[in-house]
């Protein structure tokens, strides 16, 4: 009589990491962002352009123009002039310059928080690091934008001439705005950040093409409105690259959970 085979032991349940010690809460994130942006704005604009020598900013602008001429890519004035007769076109880009910069970035943050919470800390930190690095650039290299250059350069301040939702010359804005905070371009850096964040969320080809075109459209906007040189956008790309390294490493160093595990959001 043969012996009965031993009964197979049940498989142990799959290992699960313990729940993370900290959870994302929307009100905390809003508070963090509001405080950070408030501090950023205060440092950037605490004394406005009056705190920076116009001669210094103008000298740096001539350096940028010399570099662009040296590589054969000083085209900003010609590009703007080609569209100055299209008033509605310029007004659209004035609107784009003044609104998309904030609206798209905020929308990307909100969607990232709600739909991809595991990715949120890395990209939030990236945005903060990029913005902080830009502050260093503004302080180290005050740059006169094309619209403020002498008339001999041929640039037009489209916000002043064609109009928009606001103007740099309005009383409150003129008093607090640092108009020489042009290198690097945060408009470009934030637009590229938004594209990296939003692209994985999109499934339709047309929407993906649209978000990939957004940084290029932003570059066109900052040039055609004479708020930046194209080299400022290159500076924006540089601070975004460094900010991404800092943001991702900071998120990894402070994480209480593995990257693969989602972090639940709670109100």
Residue, then its C-alpha position, 0 to 999 in steps of 0.5 A: x500500500x503506497x503512502x499518500x503524497x504530502x499535501x502541498x503547502x499554500x503559497x504565501x501571500x504576495x509581499x506588500x510594502x506597508x502604507x506610506x507614512x505620508x500621504x498627499x493632501x491637496x490643501x497642503x500642496x496648495x499651501x506649499x505652492x502658494x508660499x513658494x510662489x510668494x517667496x519667489x515673487x518677492x525675491x524676484x520683484x522686491x525692488x523691481x527693475x530699479x534695483x538693477x543697473x540699466x547699463x548692466x542689463x543693456x551690456x548683457x543684452x549686447x553680449x547675447x546679440x553678439x553670441x547669436x550673431x556669431x552663430x548666425x541666429x540673430x533673427x528676433x527683430x526680423x521675425x517680429x517685423x514680419x508680423x507687425x502688420x497683423x494686429x489681431x495676430x500680435x494681440x493673440x500672442x500677447x494674450x498667449x504670453x500673459x495667460x498660458x504661462x500660468x494656466x497650462x502649468x497649473x492645469x498640469x499640476x492639478x491633473x498630475x496630482x489627481x491622476x498620477x500621484x506617484x509621479x507628482x512629487x518628482x515633477x513638483x520638485x522639478x518645477x520648484x528646483x527649476x524656478x529656484x535656479x531661474x532666480x539665480x540666473x536673474x540675479x547673476x545675469x540681469x538682461x534687458x529684453x528686446x522690447x526695452x532696447x534702444x529704438x535703433x534695434x528695431x524692436x516693438x513693445x507689443x504689449x504697449x503698442x498693441x495692448x493686452x490684458x496688462x502692461x509692464x508700464x502700468x503703475x503697480x506692475x512697473x513698481x514691482x516687476x523686475x523687467x530684467x529677469x529674462x535669462x533664463x526664460x521661465x516661460x519656456x522652462x515651464x512650457x517644456x515642463x508642462x509638456x513632459x508632465x501632460x504627454x503621458x496622460x494623453x492618448x489621442x495623436x492630435x492631443x499629443x501633437x498639440x502638447x509637443x508643439x506647446x514649447x515651440x509655440x511659447x518660444x515663438x510667443x516670447x520672441x514675437x512679442x520682444x520679451x525674450x531672445x531665443x537664447x533665453x529659451x535655451x537658458x530655460x531648457x538648461x535650468x529645466x534639465x538641472x532642475x529635473x535632476x535635482x527634483x528627481x533625486x530629492x523625491x527619491x531621497x525623501x520618498x517613504x515608498x518605492x517608486x512603483x507603489x502609488x501614493x494615495x491622495x486624501x483630502 
